[in-house]
Structures are given as C-alpha cells and as structure tokens.
Amino acid sequence: MRSKVFIGLLLAALILLNLSVDRWVPNREKTVQWQQALSDWYWIQGYEAWIKKDKQRLLDDYSIATALYPSNLTYWRLAAQTIAFDLPTWERTEESEQGAKIRERYANEALSFFERSRPYFTEDPDWFLTGGFLAETAAGDRSLAIDYLAGAAAQPEFSYQVGRRYTRLLVENGDLKDAHAFLVSWLADLNQSASEAHQSEIQAWILSLENQLNLLTPTN
Amino acid sequence: MAKRLRCMGLLARETIREVLIHNRWFHVCVWGLLIFVLAGRFLTDLPLGSSAPKLLYDLGQGTIMSVSGTVLIILLSYHLLNELDTGAAQTYLVRRVSRGDYLVGKLLGCWLAVVLLVFLADGLLAVLVAGEMSELIESGDLISALGITGWLQLFLFQLLHLLILASLTVLLVSISTSFLFAALSSLLLWSAGLLMGAATDLSGSLEGLGGFFIQAARFIIPRFEVWDVSNSIWYAGTLPVSEVLRTGVFGLLYGSFLILLAIVCFNRRDL
C-alpha cells in the first residue's frame, strides 16, 4: 500500500514538474529534436513533390515542414519563394493576361503563407527583408514592400542591404523626405566599425537627396 | 477440410480471448496508441494553415502502423515461442491438430486482436480529422474531405500490410528458437521493407557496390512500402476498384506464400 502511495506521489510530482517547466526554464528553444527531424523529413518529401510537380502535396509538405520547426527562417523563405515563383510556371498559359493573374494569385498565396511565420520573427530583420523581397518582386506591391522594410529598419541592428533596399524603395515611391530622414538617422546610428565605403555611399546619397529636395522646394 | 477450418477457428478464438482479456501489456498498448493518436490534436495549433488535417492524418497513420506492427511482431513471437518452450504447443499438437493448423490459428488470433486495435485507432483518427476538416471547409480554406470509402480502403490496406507482416514473423519464428532473434529480425526486415522505396530511388544515384546491394535487397526483402497507400488515398480521395482488387489479391497471395513457407519450416522442426 505504501509503495503505491509513493508511486502515486512521484507521478503527481512528475506531472507538476512538466506543467511548470515553462515557468522555470524561460526562453528555451521550444522545438524539440523529433520535431526538427520530422520537419526535415517533410522538407525532403516536399522536394519529391516538387520534382513530380504535385502542387497540393508540395503545399502540404512545406506547410508541415515549416510548422513543425517554425523558427527555421530558411524553410519559410524557400517555401514562400517556391510558391511565388515556381508554382505559376507549372500553370503557365499562352495568354499573357491570364499568366499575370496566375502570378498574382500565387504571389498572394506566398505572402499569406509567409505571414504565418511573423510571430516567430518579430525581431529578425532578415524576416522583414524576405517579406519585402516577396512583396516587391512577386506581388509587385511597393507599398507593402516598404512596410516590411520599415519593420526591418526599426530593429536595433539591421544589415546594410536592408537599409539600401529600404531607401531605394522610398525613393522610387517618391517619398524623398522619408528617405532622407531615414538615411540621416541611419548614418548617425552607424558605429565606428561600419566600413568607410558604406558611410561615404550613405553620405553621397544624402547629398543627392538634399539636392533633389531643394529643387522640388518652391523658392520665393 | 471443414474440421481443419473449425480447428483453426477455435485456436484463433482462444488466442484472441487470451490477448484481449488476459494480456495486460496489450491493454497498455491499446490505451497508449489511442492517447498518441489523440495527442496529435495538440500539434494542429502550429501555424499549419489548411494543412493541419494532413499533419494529424500523417502522424496518426504513422503511429497506428508503427505501434500495431510492433505489437503484432512481439505478440506473435512471444506467444508462439513461449508455448513451444513451456510445452503448451505440444498439448495442442498431440490432439490431432496439425502443425500448419496450429501456426495459422495462432497467426489469425494475434492478427485479429491487432486488427481490433487498428480499427479503434482508425475510428478515433477519422473523427479527429473530420472535425479538423469541417472547420476548414466552413471557413472556405478546404474544398473536399476524405470520405468513408477512403477510410475503408485505407483500413483494408492496413489489414493486408499487417497480414503480410504476421506471415513474415511466423516464418522467422518457425526457424528460430529465440524470441529476441525472431522479434528483432522481423522488426529489421519490416523497417527495411518500408524504406525500400526511398532506398531504390537512392540506388539510382549510387554507383558500385552500394547500388548493387540495394538493388539485390529489393529482390529479397518484402516490400512493405507497396501497402502504404495513405498518401495516395489522402490526395485522390479513393483508389480505383481495379487497383484495390489487384493489390488485394497480390497481398493475399504474398501472405499465403509466406505462411506456406513457414508451415514447411515448422514441419521440419524438432519439438
């Protein structure tokens, strides 16, 4: 009888420990190894579906591979790019108008697929950069691309590529003042370790934008 | 003939009763499998979009087949070799029960017990998947759901798969005296048979001895991957009747051949 009570208490303690593990071990990597292994397995299955051009299977395999290991940005990025750029070619038709519609449909599908990963990368500039790339090149939506890159530029640290792309998009969109303000703040935030070539490029860009802004400003 | 069938039926019934009523390890496996299938429901909270039912289905099918196959191998190996060791088998065999009838009776008993386990788990999985799919259909994210015919076909193929696995186990039991050898070699051959499809694809890119061994293994190891139709049924809804019949007849022939081989080996064995 005593041993049964003891076993019962041990089991209860084990359950309590399991329930409180999140509280005691914060910020730990949530994805366990079997999930990663399973995710890789589905990714390989997706490759097989890609070879066979089996769209529905590919979408399922990529969805499951990314969902099982959601902190893996590479899978999200590659899957979204496959949806945006590969799937339309599987349905290519002779008529260019219909082809554009197909591309638009898949671009939206890729973006909504990629958006599922947002909660896992709220502080990752690379995620915003990928979103911006998809929005610009696949969907042709410059405003959306700017929104994504603004998210990347709002991070404490972001790559030179992010800043450059963001500025280019703002300039192309006609938002010269925003582009100038961003470049000035970016230059001020750049630390000493930033390469001189990058710094001088940003300075040259600021000057060029100031010239354009002066030309645009009406003189009395 | 009728007497032999009756004899096999009685043996099978006795084995089922023993497994279902007295085998506590089997009870634990039943509850464990049902809990594992149910646990798949928690994974659907992941960012899966309209692929949530597919993950539930895949994990459920994978768990059902791996657990039921392992349970079948262990049950059969242990049951037969334990009865041979303790002399319980000899008490049947002196009562005008032929060795073949004894083997087939035991095989059928263990197989039917595991079929019941698969039936319960499949039923639970079907309810979970249908629930998940109906939510997606209501929200317009999914157009069609897997119907009852698809589930029945899937169940039929699982039965065939398990029957061939049981026949293979009986064959290995009939040539061995060790439970561990019979169970482990059955598990090994079964796993190799399941991976044979992927290995065959790989052998195309392998040159030399590696590719040769994989090609040679294809002719020896039973190719269990043929009976795994879960993906085809999921995407096609149902398989054509002609394909089901053809595969079904082939499976029965394959299983019968293995059982005949097992009986021949068992008849030559000293008891």
Interface residues (C-beta under 8 A of the other chain):
Chain A: D54 Q56 R57 L59 D60 S63 I64 T66 A67 L68 P70 F113 R116 S117 P119
Chain B: L43 L46 P47 L48 G49 S50 S51 K54 L55 D58 N231 Y235
